[in-house]
Amino acid sequence: MARLQILELPEGAGDDRPPFVLVVDQVPVDEPGFEALRRDLNEGDVAARIGARAVLVFEETIDIPANEVPVDPDGYPLKIRIEGDFQQFHEQVREEVAKAQAEVADALRQGLR
């Protein structure tokens, strides 16, 4: 059975969304579905319909390293959680709030004179 993979390409300046290439591998050429795929590819509308830059079709298995999913010892996809260090951000927010409060207090004092 054929596999579908996405190969993401580097973004260009005018790209609205990340460009990609559709890679179809393990395609048995002796099946009726291959003829339909070849007909659609020859008419040139598959890539345009899905928004891909190109569609590549192979009989062999093509491994795209970027699509490899790391797995844990049990064989399940490994999930990595990244937490930001917000201490500096919190300090900046506090300073800005204190500055804004001081400006409002000064404005009120000047308005009451």
C-alpha positions as CSV (number, residue, x, y, z in Angstrom):
1,M,0.0,0.0,0.0
2,A,1.3,3.4,-0.9
3,R,2.4,5.9,1.8
4,L,2.0,9.6,1.8
5,Q,4.6,11.9,3.4
6,I,5.1,15.6,3.6
7,L,8.4,17.2,3.0
8,E,8.4,20.8,4.3
9,L,10.4,23.3,2.4
10,P,12.0,26.5,3.7
11,E,9.6,29.4,3.6
12,G,10.1,32.2,1.2
13,A,9.4,35.9,1.7
14,G,6.0,35.8,-0.1
15,D,4.7,32.4,1.3
16,D,1.4,32.6,3.2
17,R,2.0,29.1,4.5
18,P,4.9,26.8,4.6
19,P,5.6,25.3,1.2
20,F,5.8,21.5,0.9
21,V,6.2,18.6,-1.4
22,L,4.0,15.5,-1.3
23,V,6.0,12.3,-1.4
24,V,4.1,9.1,-2.3
25,D,6.2,6.0,-2.0
26,Q,5.8,2.2,-2.0
27,V,3.5,2.6,-5.0
28,P,2.9,-0.7,-6.7
29,V,2.8,0.0,-10.4
30,D,0.8,-3.1,-11.1
31,E,-2.4,-1.9,-9.2
32,P,-5.3,-0.1,-10.9
33,G,-5.0,2.8,-8.4
34,F,-1.6,3.6,-9.9
35,E,-3.1,4.3,-13.3
36,A,-5.5,6.8,-11.7
37,L,-2.6,8.5,-9.8
38,R,-0.5,8.6,-12.9
39,R,-3.4,10.1,-14.9
40,D,-3.9,12.8,-12.2
41,L,-0.2,13.6,-12.1
42,N,0.1,13.8,-15.9
43,E,-2.8,16.3,-16.0
44,G,-0.8,18.3,-13.5
45,D,-3.6,19.2,-11.2
46,V,-2.8,17.1,-8.0
47,A,-0.1,19.5,-6.7
48,A,-2.2,22.6,-7.5
49,R,-5.3,21.1,-5.8
50,I,-3.5,20.3,-2.6
51,G,-1.2,23.4,-2.6
52,A,2.0,21.5,-2.9
53,R,5.0,22.7,-4.9
54,A,5.4,19.2,-6.4
55,V,4.3,15.6,-6.0
56,L,7.0,12.9,-6.1
57,V,6.0,9.2,-6.6
58,F,8.4,6.3,-6.0
59,E,8.1,2.5,-6.1
60,E,10.7,2.2,-3.4
61,T,10.5,3.3,0.2
62,I,11.7,6.9,0.7
63,D,12.6,7.9,4.2
64,I,12.4,11.6,5.0
65,P,14.5,12.2,8.2
66,A,12.5,15.2,9.2
67,N,9.4,13.0,9.4
68,E,10.9,10.6,11.9
69,V,9.1,10.6,15.2
70,P,11.2,9.8,18.3
71,V,9.7,7.0,20.4
72,D,10.0,6.1,24.0
73,P,11.1,2.6,25.2
74,D,7.6,1.3,24.9
75,G,7.4,2.4,21.2
76,Y,5.0,5.3,21.8
77,P,5.7,8.8,20.3
78,L,8.0,10.7,22.6
79,K,6.5,13.9,23.9
80,I,8.8,16.7,25.0
81,R,7.5,19.6,27.0
82,I,9.3,22.9,26.9
83,E,8.6,25.4,29.5
84,G,9.8,29.0,29.3
85,D,11.6,30.9,32.0
86,F,9.3,33.8,32.6
87,Q,11.0,35.4,35.6
88,Q,12.6,38.2,33.6
89,F,9.3,38.8,31.8
90,H,7.4,39.1,35.1
91,E,10.0,41.6,36.3
92,Q,9.7,43.7,33.2
93,V,5.9,43.7,33.4
94,R,6.0,44.7,37.1
95,E,8.4,47.6,36.2
96,E,6.1,48.8,33.4
97,V,3.0,48.6,35.6
98,A,4.8,50.6,38.4
99,K,5.9,53.2,35.8
100,A,2.4,53.5,34.4
101,Q,0.9,53.9,37.8
102,A,3.4,56.6,38.7
103,E,2.6,58.5,35.5
104,V,-1.2,58.3,36.2
105,A,-0.6,59.5,39.8
106,D,1.5,62.4,38.5
107,A,-1.1,63.3,36.0
108,L,-3.8,63.2,38.7
109,R,-1.8,65.4,41.0
110,Q,-1.2,68.0,38.3
111,G,-4.9,68.0,37.4
112,L,-5.9,68.7,41.0
113,R,-3.7,71.8,41.3
